[in-house]
Amino acid sequence: MNRQFIVHLSNKQRHLMTDELIQGHVSYLGELKRQGKLPFCGPGKDGTAIMILKADSQEEAEGLLAGDPFTRANYYQDRRIVEVEEATLENNFLLDDVLVNLRNRS
């Protein structure tokens, strides 16, 4: 089962950037994309970055992040991984789950 994880990266260490580091990072992202493990990634206008990873477990997602040259160099000092459940039109934006939880609270 493929689950989705949002990775939020912040506290960039700009002084660590080198040609080799960025080339390694981009190459790694390309490999994750080819494997179907990286549906989205990109920098934020505020200096942070986001990745969405597809993995079978939290541990696998952590391993994928650990393999990134940016992580190995500690380019982003703060890294947070959160599992997400996609709310879509097809699953009624998870309304049924919310209603069940509300009813169970009473």
N, CA, C and O atoms as CSV, one atom per row, in Angstrom:
chain,resi,resn,atom,element,x,y,z
A,1,MET,N,N,0.843,-1.188,0.000
A,1,MET,CA,C,0.000,0.000,0.000
A,1,MET,C,C,0.882,1.243,0.000
A,1,MET,O,O,1.720,1.415,0.885
A,2,ASN,N,N,0.695,2.100,-0.983
A,2,ASN,CA,C,1.449,3.345,-1.027
A,2,ASN,C,C,0.736,4.428,-0.226
A,2,ASN,O,O,-0.420,4.753,-0.495
A,3,ARG,N,N,1.419,4.968,0.735
A,3,ARG,CA,C,0.899,6.065,1.532
A,3,ARG,C,C,1.636,7.327,1.099
A,3,ARG,O,O,2.672,7.256,0.436
A,4,GLN,N,N,1.096,8.480,1.478
A,4,GLN,CA,C,1.724,9.742,1.094
A,4,GLN,C,C,2.192,10.501,2.331
A,4,GLN,O,O,1.524,10.538,3.365
A,5,PHE,N,N,3.361,11.100,2.179
A,5,PHE,CA,C,3.980,11.846,3.266
A,5,PHE,C,C,4.415,13.215,2.745
A,5,PHE,O,O,5.036,13.324,1.688
A,6,ILE,N,N,4.079,14.244,3.498
A,6,ILE,CA,C,4.574,15.576,3.177
A,6,ILE,C,C,5.827,15.801,4.003
A,6,ILE,O,O,5.840,15.599,5.218
A,7,VAL,N,N,6.870,16.219,3.322
A,7,VAL,CA,C,8.128,16.550,3.985
A,7,VAL,C,C,8.282,18.060,3.931
A,7,VAL,O,O,8.284,18.654,2.853
A,8,HIS,N,N,8.409,18.675,5.089
A,8,HIS,CA,C,8.619,20.118,5.163
A,8,HIS,C,C,10.059,20.354,5.598
A,8,HIS,O,O,10.497,19.870,6.641
A,9,LEU,N,N,10.776,21.096,4.789
A,9,LEU,CA,C,12.199,21.375,5.030
A,9,LEU,C,C,12.368,22.858,5.315
A,9,LEU,O,O,11.817,23.698,4.603
A,10,SER,N,N,13.130,23.183,6.357
A,10,SER,CA,C,13.344,24.594,6.685
A,10,SER,C,C,14.702,24.779,7.360
A,10,SER,O,O,15.422,23.818,7.629
A,11,ASN,N,N,15.019,26.017,7.617
A,11,ASN,CA,C,16.286,26.418,8.233
A,11,ASN,C,C,17.467,26.055,7.328
A,11,ASN,O,O,18.370,25.306,7.701
A,12,LYS,N,N,17.412,26.618,6.131
A,12,LYS,CA,C,18.415,26.375,5.094
A,12,LYS,C,C,19.780,26.918,5.505
A,12,LYS,O,O,19.890,28.016,6.052
A,13,GLN,N,N,20.808,26.136,5.233
A,13,GLN,CA,C,22.193,26.525,5.514
A,13,GLN,C,C,22.875,26.875,4.187
A,13,GLN,O,O,23.611,26.061,3.628
A,14,ARG,N,N,22.629,28.076,3.693
A,14,ARG,CA,C,23.079,28.486,2.356
A,14,ARG,C,C,24.582,28.323,2.144
A,14,ARG,O,O,25.029,28.053,1.029
A,15,HIS,N,N,25.347,28.483,3.196
A,15,HIS,CA,C,26.814,28.408,3.067
A,15,HIS,C,C,27.291,26.998,2.690
A,15,HIS,O,O,28.441,26.822,2.288
A,16,LEU,N,N,26.415,25.999,2.819
A,16,LEU,CA,C,26.785,24.625,2.475
A,16,LEU,C,C,26.602,24.301,0.984
A,16,LEU,O,O,27.064,23.263,0.512
A,17,MET,N,N,25.925,25.196,0.248
A,17,MET,CA,C,25.611,24.911,-1.157
A,17,MET,C,C,26.876,24.905,-2.011
A,17,MET,O,O,27.698,25.820,-1.955
A,18,THR,N,N,27.002,23.835,-2.808
A,18,THR,CA,C,28.083,23.723,-3.793
A,18,THR,C,C,27.473,23.176,-5.083
A,18,THR,O,O,26.350,22.672,-5.083
A,19,ASP,N,N,28.222,23.280,-6.178
A,19,ASP,CA,C,27.767,22.691,-7.437
A,19,ASP,C,C,27.539,21.193,-7.269
A,19,ASP,O,O,26.537,20.654,-7.738
A,20,GLU,N,N,28.461,20.534,-6.608
A,20,GLU,CA,C,28.351,19.084,-6.408
A,20,GLU,C,C,27.107,18.725,-5.601
A,20,GLU,O,O,26.417,17.756,-5.916
A,21,LEU,N,N,26.822,19.507,-4.557
A,21,LEU,CA,C,25.659,19.222,-3.711
A,21,LEU,C,C,24.364,19.378,-4.499
A,21,LEU,O,O,23.501,18.504,-4.426
A,22,ILE,N,N,24.204,20.462,-5.247
A,22,ILE,CA,C,22.956,20.666,-5.980
A,22,ILE,C,C,22.799,19.643,-7.100
A,22,ILE,O,O,21.690,19.185,-7.372
A,23,GLN,N,N,23.903,19.283,-7.749
A,23,GLN,CA,C,23.832,18.264,-8.799
A,23,GLN,C,C,23.416,16.912,-8.219
A,23,GLN,O,O,22.600,16.207,-8.813
A,24,GLY,N,N,23.967,16.553,-7.073
A,24,GLY,CA,C,23.604,15.305,-6.415
A,24,GLY,C,C,22.145,15.295,-5.981
A,24,GLY,O,O,21.453,14.286,-6.115
A,25,HIS,N,N,21.691,16.420,-5.463
A,25,HIS,CA,C,20.297,16.558,-5.015
A,25,HIS,C,C,19.341,16.391,-6.198
A,25,HIS,O,O,18.375,15.633,-6.116
A,26,VAL,N,N,19.611,17.097,-7.292
A,26,VAL,CA,C,18.738,17.031,-8.467
A,26,VAL,C,C,18.747,15.623,-9.067
A,26,VAL,O,O,17.705,15.129,-9.496
A,27,SER,N,N,19.888,14.989,-9.101
A,27,SER,CA,C,19.991,13.622,-9.593
A,27,SER,C,C,19.162,12.678,-8.723
A,27,SER,O,O,18.459,11.811,-9.242
A,28,TYR,N,N,19.243,12.845,-7.415
A,28,TYR,CA,C,18.482,12.010,-6.488
A,28,TYR,C,C,16.983,12.212,-6.677
A,28,TYR,O,O,16.221,11.246,-6.703
A,29,LEU,N,N,16.558,13.474,-6.809
A,29,LEU,CA,C,15.139,13.754,-7.035
A,29,LEU,C,C,14.656,13.100,-8.327
A,29,LEU,O,O,13.555,12.552,-8.379
A,30,GLY,N,N,15.483,13.161,-9.364
A,30,GLY,CA,C,15.135,12.524,-10.633
A,30,GLY,C,C,14.931,11.028,-10.474
A,30,GLY,O,O,14.009,10.456,-11.055
A,31,GLU,N,N,15.784,10.400,-9.693
A,31,GLU,CA,C,15.660,8.958,-9.462
A,31,GLU,C,C,14.374,8.640,-8.702
A,31,GLU,O,O,13.673,7.688,-9.044
A,32,LEU,N,N,14.058,9.433,-7.669
A,32,LEU,CA,C,12.806,9.224,-6.928
A,32,LEU,C,C,11.600,9.403,-7.845
A,32,LEU,O,O,10.629,8.652,-7.758
A,33,LYS,N,N,11.666,10.400,-8.721
A,33,LYS,CA,C,10.577,10.654,-9.674
A,33,LYS,C,C,10.399,9.458,-10.606
A,33,LYS,O,O,9.274,9.013,-10.832
A,34,ARG,N,N,11.487,8.939,-11.140
A,34,ARG,CA,C,11.422,7.777,-12.034
A,34,ARG,C,C,10.835,6.545,-11.332
A,34,ARG,O,O,10.156,5.734,-11.961
A,35,GLN,N,N,11.099,6.414,-10.047
A,35,GLN,CA,C,10.578,5.289,-9.260
A,35,GLN,C,C,9.120,5.485,-8.859
A,35,GLN,O,O,8.504,4.570,-8.312
A,36,GLY,N,N,8.557,6.670,-9.123
A,36,GLY,CA,C,7.185,6.959,-8.722
A,36,GLY,C,C,7.041,7.298,-7.260
A,36,GLY,O,O,5.935,7.274,-6.721
A,37,LYS,N,N,8.148,7.615,-6.609
A,37,LYS,CA,C,8.133,7.903,-5.166
A,37,LYS,C,C,8.013,9.396,-4.859
A,37,LYS,O,O,7.815,9.775,-3.705
A,38,LEU,N,N,8.133,10.253,-5.892
A,38,LEU,CA,C,8.154,11.703,-5.683
A,38,LEU,C,C,7.176,12.384,-6.639
A,38,LEU,O,O,7.579,12.831,-7.714
A,39,PRO,N,N,5.882,12.471,-6.260
A,39,PRO,CA,C,4.933,13.125,-7.152
A,39,PRO,C,C,5.083,14.647,-7.208
A,39,PRO,O,O,4.670,15.272,-8.185
A,40,PHE,N,N,5.672,15.248,-6.165
A,40,PHE,CA,C,5.789,16.709,-6.120
A,40,PHE,C,C,6.939,17.116,-5.211
A,40,PHE,O,O,7.183,16.502,-4.172
A,41,CYS,N,N,7.637,18.160,-5.626
A,41,CYS,CA,C,8.616,18.800,-4.750
A,41,CYS,C,C,8.831,20.222,-5.251
A,41,CYS,O,O,8.574,20.531,-6.415
A,42,GLY,N,N,9.297,21.068,-4.370
A,42,GLY,CA,C,9.609,22.419,-4.795
A,42,GLY,C,C,9.925,23.334,-3.631
A,42,GLY,O,O,9.546,23.071,-2.490
A,43,PRO,N,N,10.633,24.423,-3.941
A,43,PRO,CA,C,10.971,25.401,-2.907
A,43,PRO,C,C,9.810,26.362,-2.665
A,43,PRO,O,O,9.040,26.676,-3.573
A,44,GLY,N,N,9.705,26.816,-1.429
A,44,GLY,CA,C,8.731,27.850,-1.092
A,44,GLY,C,C,9.367,29.221,-1.245
A,44,GLY,O,O,10.588,29.358,-1.170
A,45,LYS,N,N,8.561,30.204,-1.453
A,45,LYS,CA,C,9.056,31.584,-1.588
A,45,LYS,C,C,9.661,32.088,-0.278
A,45,LYS,O,O,10.339,33.115,-0.265
A,46,ASP,N,N,9.421,31.373,0.825
A,46,ASP,CA,C,9.923,31.788,2.138
A,46,ASP,C,C,11.234,31.106,2.516
A,46,ASP,O,O,11.697,31.243,3.649
A,47,GLY,N,N,11.842,30.370,1.574
A,47,GLY,CA,C,13.114,29.706,1.866
A,47,GLY,C,C,12.974,28.281,2.360
A,47,GLY,O,O,13.975,27.594,2.565
A,48,THR,N,N,11.740,27.826,2.554
A,48,THR,CA,C,11.502,26.438,2.931
A,48,THR,C,C,11.343,25.610,1.658
A,48,THR,O,O,11.425,26.143,0.552
A,49,ALA,N,N,11.119,24.330,1.814
A,49,ALA,CA,C,10.845,23.470,0.668
A,49,ALA,C,C,9.878,22.377,1.098
A,49,ALA,O,O,9.763,22.059,2.281
A,50,ILE,N,N,9.181,21.806,0.111
A,50,ILE,CA,C,8.198,20.748,0.357
A,50,ILE,C,C,8.474,19.605,-0.608
A,50,ILE,O,O,8.814,19.818,-1.772
A,51,MET,N,N,8.322,18.399,-0.102
A,51,MET,CA,C,8.352,17.204,-0.937
A,51,MET,C,C,7.138,16.371,-0.561
A,51,MET,O,O,6.760,16.313,0.610
A,52,ILE,N,N,6.529,15.730,-1.539
A,52,ILE,CA,C,5.530,14.709,-1.256
A,52,ILE,C,C,6.159,13.394,-1.671
A,52,ILE,O,O,6.569,13.219,-2.818
A,53,LEU,N,N,6.229,12.479,-0.727
A,53,LEU,CA,C,6.815,11.164,-0.976
A,53,LEU,C,C,5.736,10.101,-0.909
A,53,LEU,O,O,4.838,10.167,-0.070
A,54,LYS,N,N,5.826,9.121,-1.796
A,54,LYS,CA,C,4.976,7.938,-1.731
A,54,LYS,C,C,5.835,6.810,-1.171
A,54,LYS,O,O,6.897,6.498,-1.708
A,55,ALA,N,N,5.363,6.207,-0.092
A,55,ALA,CA,C,6.118,5.145,0.570
A,55,ALA,C,C,5.136,4.214,1.261
A,55,ALA,O,O,3.982,4.573,1.495
A,56,ASP,N,N,5.602,3.028,1.582
A,56,ASP,CA,C,4.752,2.048,2.255
A,56,ASP,C,C,4.699,2.250,3.765
A,56,ASP,O,O,3.825,1.699,4.433
A,57,SER,N,N,5.636,3.042,4.311
A,57,SER,CA,C,5.675,3.243,5.762
A,57,SER,C,C,6.401,4.550,6.080
A,57,SER,O,O,7.081,5.132,5.235
A,58,GLN,N,N,6.233,4.982,7.306
A,58,GLN,CA,C,6.962,6.159,7.802
A,58,GLN,C,C,8.463,5.904,7.711
A,58,GLN,O,O,9.233,6.797,7.359
A,59,GLU,N,N,8.870,4.681,8.029
A,59,GLU,CA,C,10.287,4.342,8.009
A,59,GLU,C,C,10.854,4.431,6.587
A,59,GLU,O,O,11.970,4.911,6.389
A,60,GLU,N,N,10.080,3.969,5.605
A,60,GLU,CA,C,10.543,4.076,4.223
A,60,GLU,C,C,10.658,5.539,3.804
A,60,GLU,O,O,11.628,5.925,3.152
A,61,ALA,N,N,9.670,6.355,4.178
A,61,ALA,CA,C,9.719,7.783,3.846
A,61,ALA,C,C,10.955,8.431,4.477
A,61,ALA,O,O,11.634,9.237,3.841
A,62,GLU,N,N,11.238,8.074,5.725
A,62,GLU,CA,C,12.429,8.607,6.396
A,62,GLU,C,C,13.693,8.170,5.673
A,62,GLU,O,O,14.637,8.949,5.543
A,63,GLY,N,N,13.715,6.925,5.201
A,63,GLY,CA,C,14.867,6.427,4.456
A,63,GLY,C,C,15.055,7.147,3.138
A,63,GLY,O,O,16.181,7.462,2.753
A,64,LEU,N,N,13.951,7.410,2.440
A,64,LEU,CA,C,14.046,8.157,1.184
A,64,LEU,C,C,14.606,9.555,1.428
A,64,LEU,O,O,15.452,10.034,0.673
A,65,LEU,N,N,14.133,10.195,2.476
A,65,LEU,CA,C,14.646,11.531,2.808
A,65,LEU,C,C,16.111,11.457,3.204
A,65,LEU,O,O,16.897,12.326,2.829
A,66,ALA,N,N,16.488,10.432,3.958
A,66,ALA,CA,C,17.878,10.284,4.406
A,66,ALA,C,C,18.837,10.099,3.235
A,66,ALA,O,O,20.011,10.455,3.341
A,67,GLY,N,N,18.354,9.545,2.115
A,67,GLY,CA,C,19.200,9.333,0.953
A,67,GLY,C,C,19.478,10.589,0.136
A,67,GLY,O,O,20.353,10.579,-0.730
A,68,ASP,N,N,18.754,11.658,0.395
A,68,ASP,CA,C,18.936,12.907,-0.336
A,68,ASP,C,C,20.251,13.560,0.093
A,68,ASP,O,O,20.503,13.708,1.289
A,69,PRO,N,N,21.088,13.950,-0.864
A,69,PRO,CA,C,22.331,14.641,-0.507
A,69,PRO,C,C,22.108,15.885,0.356
A,69,PRO,O,O,22.954,16.210,1.190
A,70,PHE,N,N,20.988,16.582,0.171
A,70,PHE,CA,C,20.690,17.734,1.033
A,70,PHE,C,C,20.580,17.298,2.492
A,70,PHE,O,O,21.051,17.998,3.389
A,71,THR,N,N,19.959,16.146,2.728
A,71,THR,CA,C,19.818,15.653,4.097
A,71,THR,C,C,21.177,15.241,4.650
A,71,THR,O,O,21.521,15.570,5.785
A,72,ARG,N,N,21.934,14.528,3.848
A,72,ARG,CA,C,23.254,14.076,4.318
A,72,ARG,C,C,24.174,15.254,4.648
A,72,ARG,O,O,25.004,15.161,5.552
A,73,ALA,N,N,24.024,16.358,3.915
A,73,ALA,CA,C,24.849,17.551,4.171
A,73,ALA,C,C,24.231,18.462,5.225
A,73,ALA,O,O,24.835,19.462,5.611
A,74,ASN,N,N,23.016,18.120,5.698
A,74,ASN,CA,C,22.279,18.944,6.650
A,74,ASN,C,C,21.995,20.339,6.093
A,74,ASN,O,O,22.008,21.330,6.823
A,75,TYR,N,N,21.736,20.395,4.769
A,75,TYR,CA,C,21.452,21.677,4.120
A,75,TYR,C,C,20.204,22.325,4.718
A,75,TYR,O,O,20.204,23.519,5.015
A,76,TYR,N,N,19.154,21.546,4.892
A,76,TYR,CA,C,17.980,22.008,5.656
A,76,TYR,C,C,18.105,21.386,7.037
A,76,TYR,O,O,18.006,20.168,7.189
A,77,GLN,N,N,18.321,22.223,8.041
A,77,GLN,CA,C,18.526,21.689,9.384
A,77,GLN,C,C,17.255,21.086,9.971
A,77,GLN,O,O,17.321,20.137,10.753
A,78,ASP,N,N,16.108,21.629,9.599
A,78,ASP,CA,C,14.848,21.150,10.153
A,78,ASP,C,C,14.079,20.394,9.084
A,78,ASP,O,O,13.802,20.920,8.006
A,79,ARG,N,N,13.738,19.149,9.401
A,79,ARG,CA,C,13.017,18.271,8.483
A,79,ARG,C,C,11.870,17.621,9.250
A,79,ARG,O,O,12.066,17.041,10.318
A,80,ARG,N,N,10.680,17.730,8.688
A,80,ARG,CA,C,9.511,17.139,9.336
A,80,ARG,C,C,8.732,16.336,8.312
A,80,ARG,O,O,8.463,16.816,7.211
A,81,ILE,N,N,8.371,15.118,8.673
A,81,ILE,CA,C,7.608,14.240,7.789
A,81,ILE,C,C,6.246,13.993,8.440
A,81,ILE,O,O,6.163,13.591,9.601
A,82,VAL,N,N,5.184,14.240,7.675
A,82,VAL,CA,C,3.831,14.037,8.165
A,82,VAL,C,C,3.065,13.204,7.148
A,82,VAL,O,O,3.015,13.550,5.968
A,83,GLU,N,N,2.468,12.109,7.603
A,83,GLU,CA,C,1.628,11.318,6.705
A,83,GLU,C,C,0.322,12.060,6.473
A,83,GLU,O,O,-0.254,12.629,7.401
A,84,VAL,N,N,-0.141,12.051,5.229
A,84,VAL,CA,C,-1.385,12.719,4.879
A,84,VAL,C,C,-2.304,11.750,4.142
A,84,VAL,O,O,-1.856,10.831,3.457
A,85,GLU,N,N,-3.582,11.983,4.303
A,85,GLU,CA,C,-4.591,11.254,3.546
A,85,GLU,C,C,-5.204,12.258,2.580
A,85,GLU,O,O,-5.728,13.291,2.997
A,86,GLU,N,N,-5.137,11.954,1.306
A,86,GLU,CA,C,-5.623,12.895,0.311
A,86,GLU,C,C,-7.142,12.980,0.341
A,86,GLU,O,O,-7.836,11.966,0.266
A,87,ALA,N,N,-7.646,14.200,0.450
A,87,ALA,CA,C,-9.079,14.457,0.371
A,87,ALA,C,C,-9.391,14.819,-1.079
A,87,ALA,O,O,-8.820,15.757,-1.635
A,88,THR,N,N,-10.302,14.063,-1.678
A,88,THR,CA,C,-10.613,14.255,-3.095
A,88,THR,C,C,-12.123,14.325,-3.298
A,88,THR,O,O,-12.904,14.029,-2.394
A,89,LEU,N,N,-12.505,14.715,-4.482
A,89,LEU,CA,C,-13.918,14.707,-4.843
A,89,LEU,C,C,-14.478,13.291,-4.738
A,89,LEU,O,O,-15.608,13.090,-4.293
A,90,GLU,N,N,-13.664,12.304,-5.157
A,90,GLU,CA,C,-14.108,10.908,-5.150
A,90,GLU,C,C,-14.391,10.387,-3.744
A,90,GLU,O,O,-15.289,9.563,-3.569
A,91,ASN,N,N,-13.643,10.848,-2.734
A,91,ASN,CA,C,-13.916,10.383,-1.365
A,91,ASN,C,C,-14.666,11.454,-0.554
A,91,ASN,O,O,-14.651,11.464,0.677
A,92,ASN,N,N,-15.322,12.355,-1.306
A,92,ASN,CA,C,-16.146,13.410,-0.704
A,92,ASN,C,C,-15.352,14.225,0.315
A,92,ASN,O,O,-15.871,14.637,1.352
A,93,PHE,N,N,-14.093,14.441,-0.008
A,93,PHE,CA,C,-13.190,15.227,0.840
A,93,PHE,C,C,-13.193,14.752,2.284
A,93,PHE,O,O,-13.093,15.541,3.223
A,94,LEU,N,N,-13.314,13.423,2.434
A,94,LEU,CA,C,-13.264,12.727,3.726
A,94,LEU,C,C,-14.394,13.121,4.669
A,94,LEU,O,O,-14.281,12.949,5.882
A,95,LEU,N,N,-15.473,13.643,4.122
A,95,LEU,CA,C,-16.602,14.077,4.939
A,95,LEU,C,C,-17.159,12.943,5.791
A,95,LEU,O,O,-17.474,13.147,6.963
A,96,ASP,N,N,-17.285,11.748,5.210
A,96,ASP,CA,C,-17.846,10.625,5.972
A,96,ASP,C,C,-17.027,10.334,7.223
A,96,ASP,O,O,-17.593,10.069,8.284
A,97,ASP,N,N,-15.691,10.382,7.111
A,97,ASP,CA,C,-14.824,10.148,8.276
A,97,ASP,C,C,-15.045,11.210,9.347
A,97,ASP,O,O,-15.085,10.905,10.539
A,98,VAL,N,N,-15.184,12.441,8.917
A,98,VAL,CA,C,-15.397,13.543,9.864
A,98,VAL,C,C,-16.735,13.359,10.574
A,98,VAL,O,O,-16.818,13.508,11.793
A,99,LEU,N,N,-17.770,13.038,9.824
A,99,LEU,CA,C,-19.096,12.863,10.433
A,99,LEU,C,C,-19.115,11.708,11.416
A,99,LEU,O,O,-19.718,11.822,12.483
A,100,VAL,N,N,-18.469,10.596,11.084
A,100,VAL,CA,C,-18.393,9.454,12.004
A,100,VAL,C,C,-17.686,9.874,13.289
A,100,VAL,O,O,-18.141,9.550,14.386
A,101,ASN,N,N,-16.583,10.588,13.155
A,101,ASN,CA,C,-15.849,11.041,14.349
A,101,ASN,C,C,-16.690,11.994,15.191
A,101,ASN,O,O,-16.647,11.937,16.420
A,102,LEU,N,N,-17.450,12.866,14.544
A,102,LEU,CA,C,-18.315,13.784,15.295
A,102,LEU,C,C,-19.400,13.009,16.051
A,102,LEU,O,O,-19.692,13.306,17.209
A,103,ARG,N,N,-19.978,12.036,15.397
A,103,ARG,CA,C,-21.049,11.241,16.034
A,103,ARG,C,C,-20.497,10.407,17.197
A,103,ARG,O,O,-21.177,10.212,18.205
A,104,ASN,N,N,-19.278,9.922,17.050
A,104,ASN,CA,C,-18.674,9.109,18.103
A,104,ASN,C,C,-18.296,9.930,19.332
A,104,ASN,O,O,-18.167,9.382,20.427
A,105,ARG,N,N,-18.120,11.226,19.162
A,105,ARG,CA,C,-17.791,12.109,20.287
A,105,ARG,C,C,-18.964,12.306,21.219
A,105,ARG,O,O,-18.786,12.526,22.417
A,106,SER,N,N,-20.171,12.227,20.666
A,106,SER,CA,C,-21.368,12.532,21.467
A,106,SER,C,C,-21.706,11.444,22.431
A,106,SER,O,O,-22.683,11.555,23.171
